[in-house]
Amino acid sequence: MTFAKTITAAAAIAVAFTGTAIAETRVTFKSAKTGSSYYQMSVQIAEAMKAGTGGDISVTVEESQGSVQNVMEVRARAGDYVFTTPPALVGLAQGGKAMFEGKGDPAFDEIRALFPIPSLTMHFVMSEDSGVETLADLEGKTILLGSGSFGATEGEKYLGLFGLEGKVTLADSELSNAVNALKNGQIDGFVTAGSYPAPNVIEAAASTGVRILSMSDEQIAETKRTKLVIPAGTYAGQDAPINTTSLPVVAYATTKMDEDTAYQLTKTYWETKADMAGDAKWWEGVSPEMLSTITTQIHPGAIRYYKEIGAPLSDAHM
């Protein structure tokens, strides 16, 4: 091969590789702390996007310190930014309320939803030996709430709402010790919030007899949280559905993201969700009906997909 032909061939190869690079869409996905279930979900989503698009979409997962940080970073991020947060926080940011008071920014108004992911689900897990069957039965019992988590804060709130404040002994230990403490009889139960089926609840149900408490519709309404039903058979020994509360969590982008990318992300997410559920059952709890938990606008690209599949949309989503 002559020198000139070699240069021409090399140039052709370079153009081919450049074309591939241009075709690839890069996305940054920011969710939660490393080691958390939500970080694991982010990794699963990244792998699903790569497989589902044949590598056309490449997702880089970033560790986050929490949902508020995820929202705040919208101010400095480009159109490749996707993040997770409860819908309520988006509303607060757009209204400049609570933790966003005095920190308002026009960028918050450009936040648009893509798709729901597994909700934070409250579990009151009690040993069968405790004899506890309802929240009222918690009086005089010892439970572990942990500290610093949504579940701990929410659990403490429920004790106050239902007249149990000061009537329950709170164990001074971390939630990571809950299953062992329950097995050893050091506590009567523990409170945890995670996407169901939650790993620590699976472990507790499999290793010792437990009862996961159900809440009445009146109690759920009093918490001002979203009702969620954990299907029967989710945990070992669970013969009936469990009515409990949840905090919806949603993946968001902004209007800086082009419509085609938002469409492809949303379409690939739903089309690969069943595969993800084969690795982690918490995906089985996600359905298009959960779009009702999104209280702000949905990205036009995502709306295009939802209209294609006939998913339930409201005027607030447009």
Secondary structure, 3 states (H helix, E strand, C coil): CCHHHHHHHHHHHHHHHHHHHHHCEEEEEECCCCCCHHHHHHHHHHHHHHHHCCCCEEEEEECCCCHHHHHHHHHCCCCCEEEEECHHHHHHHHHCCHHHCCCCCHHHHHEEEEEEEEEEEEEEEEEHHHCCCCHHHHCCCEEECCCCCHHHHHHHHHHHHCCCCCCCEECCCCHHHHHHHHHCCCCCEEEEEECCCCHHHHHHHHHCCEEECCCCHHHHHHHCCEEEEECCCCCCCCCCCEEEEEEEEEEEEECCCCHHHHHHHHHHHHHHHHHHHHHCHHHHHCCHHHHHHCCCCECHHHHHHHHHHCCCCCHHHC
